Amino acid sequence: MAAPDQQPQHTPQRRLRLKKRLAQVAAGFAVATAGAPALSQGIRSGHSTSGQVLSEVLMPSAEASVFKKFNQRTLKEKLANVPAFAIVNRGGNFYLNIKETGGQQGMFFTSFEDANDMLFEMLQSPGLNGDARILIIPLDKAFDMIKHPRATGMVNDMGQPETIEFRFHEAVHPREKMELYRVQDKQGAAVPVFYAGGLTIVKEGVKVKPVFFDVKELLDAWFKAAKTDPNMPRVPDIQVYNLPELLLLMESDPTKHTDFGFVPAGSSVEAIKEVRGQHGTRARPMYRLFSY
């Protein structure tokens, strides 16, 4: 496992594969937004430092849960503090792919970098007129939309009702970073999140077992904690989970997972701060990292 202070570089071959994969998906996204659900209510927009248009769906469920102890919050309330990303138009309508089997499909990203790369590829497509933008949406809302497909009101050639389905896009940047730091993933998680037994952080006076979206941030937290705890192993035993499967597991038996919490990637938190800062809204820290 590479130490986190070693900055590995993406090889040209990896970057080429990434570009080709994103270009293929982006071409499909440009096909249609007809019938796409809109989230035009409760959205505010801004620009990032690199010029992307960012929009944020306001998080009332996150605000409502701040009066609860962290280990008393439901999974939905915990996920409300974690951002997900989608590509939408100016009106808040999702860009969708037309599925070969009929119906339409939208995607959520758990990595801001992945969403940003997809946006760049889409803006190269003729006809979009620069209208596409990144939507920041609470993960609890994204997960709910994934679990509950929506009827379009239309039928396919077989007379079957068509639906709009959502899924998580396969994580590209998180997996590349995982590979670059030589973290093993025997199951090949499409949307990896990372946990190391023995690592805890303090959230509102409660010890929390953190599940990270960024493997480097897990490594940083581990090595910082190990400096003050001689009983911790020098290198963490990192377990990789596939996010959709982990969420379903936690949802099926919530009493077993009250002491777990999710740590969004720092880049995702910064994206939210940029949007909120442009509206004069002080960004409440989404998660207090490294508070031992």
N, C-alpha and C positions, 0 to 999 in steps of 0.2 A: 504494500500500500504506500502510495506516495505521500510525503508530508505536505500539509496544506500550504506551506510557504514556498513550495516549489510550484512555479507557474507553468504548467504544461501548455503546449500550443496545439491548436487544431491543425491537423495535416491538410494539405490541399485536397487529398482524396476524400477525407471526411467532409470537408466543406462542399465539395462538388456533389457528393451523394445527398447532402442536406438540401442543397439548392434544387436539385432535380426532384426530390421528393416533395418539397414545398410547392414547386412550380406546377407539378401534376395536380395536387390538391387544389391549389389556387385557381387553376383553370376550371375545375369543376364548380368551385364556389361562385364563379362569375356567371354561371348559367342562369340562376333565377333567385329572386327574392319574393316572387309571387306567393301569397299565402303565408309568408313568414310572420311569426308572431312579433309584435312590437313591444318594446319596453320604454315607451316615450314618456311615461309618467315617472316622476322622481329621478330624473337623470340630470346631471350637470356635467359640463364639458370643459376641457382645457387643452393645453398643448404641453408636451414634454420638452425637455431641454434640447432634444434632437429633432423636434418638429412634428412628432406624430400627434394626431388628434386623439385625445383620450376622453372617454366618458365614464362616469361612475354611477351605478345604481345605488341610491342611498340605502343604508343598512339599518332599518328600524329594529329588526330583531337583535342585532348586535348591541344597539343602545339599550334595549329593554333588559338585557341580561347582565348589565354591569353591576347590578345590585345583588347578584347572587354570588356566593362563593364559587370558585372555579369548579371544584369537584361536585357541585350541586347542579351545574348547568347540563342541559341535554346536549346530545350530539349536534342537533340542529343549531343550538345557540353557540356552540363552540365553532362550528363551521361558518357561522355568520361573520366571524372575525377574520376569515381567510379568503383572499381574493381568487377568483377565476377570471378568465378572459375569453371574449368572443369577438368576432368581426361583424359589425353592423353598419347600416347606412345612416345618413343624417337623421332619419326619423326613428331610429332605434330598431329597425327591422333586421333580423338575422340574415346573413347570406347563407344559402342552403345549397347542398348538392342534390341532384336528382338520382335516386337509387336505381340500380338496374332492375330490381325486383318491384319497383313502383314506390311512390311516396317520395318524401324529401327528408334530408338529414342535415342537421346543424352540428357544430362542434364547439366544445369548450376546451380551452387550454389552461393548464395549471402553471405554465411557465410564461412570464411576460416576454422573454426573449423569443420563444416559439411563436407567440401571437404577433410580435413585431416583425419577425421574418415573414410570416404568412401575409401580413398587411403589405409589406414591401413587394412581395411577389404579385399580390392581387392588383396593386396600383400600376403594375406594368401592363395589365390587361386592358385592351381598348374598351371603351364604353362605360367604365366606372366613373370617369370624370373626377377622380380624387375624392369621391364621396365616402369611401370605406374608412372606417375608424375602429379603434380598439375600445370595446366595452369592458369595464371592470365590474364584475358582478359577484355578490357573495356566493361562496361555494355551496352553502346550504340551498340557495335558490337554484343554482346550476344542477346540483345533485337531484333535486326534486323534479326538474324538467327532464332529466335523463330517465328517471324512473317512470314518468308518466307521459307517454307519447300523446300528441294532440291530433284530433281528427281534423282533416282539411275540409270536409264536407263534399269531397269529390270521390269518384270511384275509378279504379283502373280498368283496363280492357277485360279483365276477368269478372268485373262487377263487384270487386271487393273494395271496401272503404280504404282510402289512402290516408296516411298519417304523416305527421312531422315528428321525426325522432331526433333525439340529441345523444351525443356520446362524447367522451373525453378523447381528444386528439392524442395520438401516441406522442409521448414526450421525447423530444430530440435533444435539446440542450442538456437537460438533467441526465439523460442516459450517457451522452458524450462525456460529461464531467465525471460521472460514475466510473466509466471505463478508463478515463485518464488518470483517476486516482486509484485504479486497480481494485475497485470494490466488486466482489463477486456477486452475481445474481444468477443462480442456477435455474430459476423459473422464468426468466426473461420478462419481467414486469413491464407492461406497456406504459404505465404511468407510475413510475417508481416513487416511493417515499421511504424514509430511512429512520431506523431506530437502533439504539445501542443500549442493551441492558446494563444497568448500573449508573446511567446518566440521568440526573434529575435537574430540573430548574425550579425556581420558586416563583409562583404566580399568585399574587395577592395573599402571601403568607402560607400558601399550600404547596407542597411538593408535587410537581407534575412530571410525568414521564413524557418527554417530548418526542414527537414524530416530525421529522424535518422534510421539507421539500427540496432542500439544497444539501447535498452530501458534504460539501466543503464546510458549510456552516456547522454541521454535526461534528466534523473533525475539529474545527476550531474550538467548539464548546468543550469537547472531550479533552483536548490537550490543555486547555486553560484550567479545567477542573482537576486534571491529573497533577498539575503543578502544586496544588495545595492538599492533595489527598494521595499519600504514598501507597495506599492500598489499591488504587485503581490500576489496572493493567496499562502498560505503555501504549498499546494500540487497541482500539475498540473492536469488538465483534459486531460488525454492522449487519443488521438484518434488513433485507429489501422486501417491501411489500408492494403489491399492485393496488393503487388507491381505490378503484371501484370495488374490488373484493374486500378490502379492509373496511370500507365504509359500510358495506352490507353486513359484515360480521359484527361490527360495533353496534349497528342498528338492531340486529337480531337479539343481542343480549347486552343491553346498555349497562346493567349493574356491574358487569365485569370490567368495564372500561372507563369508569368515572375518573380515574387518576391519569388518563392519557389526554394529551393536548397536541394540537398541530401548530408547527412553527412555519409560517410562510417564508418564502425566500426573500432575502433583503431587497432584491430588485423589484419584486412585486410590491413590497411595502413602499418603496420609493416612488413607484408609479402612482399610488394612491395619494401620497403626500403632495406630489406635483399638482394633481387635480384639485385637491382640497386647498392647497396653498394659494392657488390662483383665484379661489372664491373667498379668500379671507377666513377660511375655516381652519382652526388649529387641528392638526392631525393627531388624534389620540393614538398613542403607541399601540399597535395591534398585538404585540407580544413583547414582553421584556426578556431579551436574551441575556444569557450569562449572568443571571442574578442568583448567586449561590449564597 
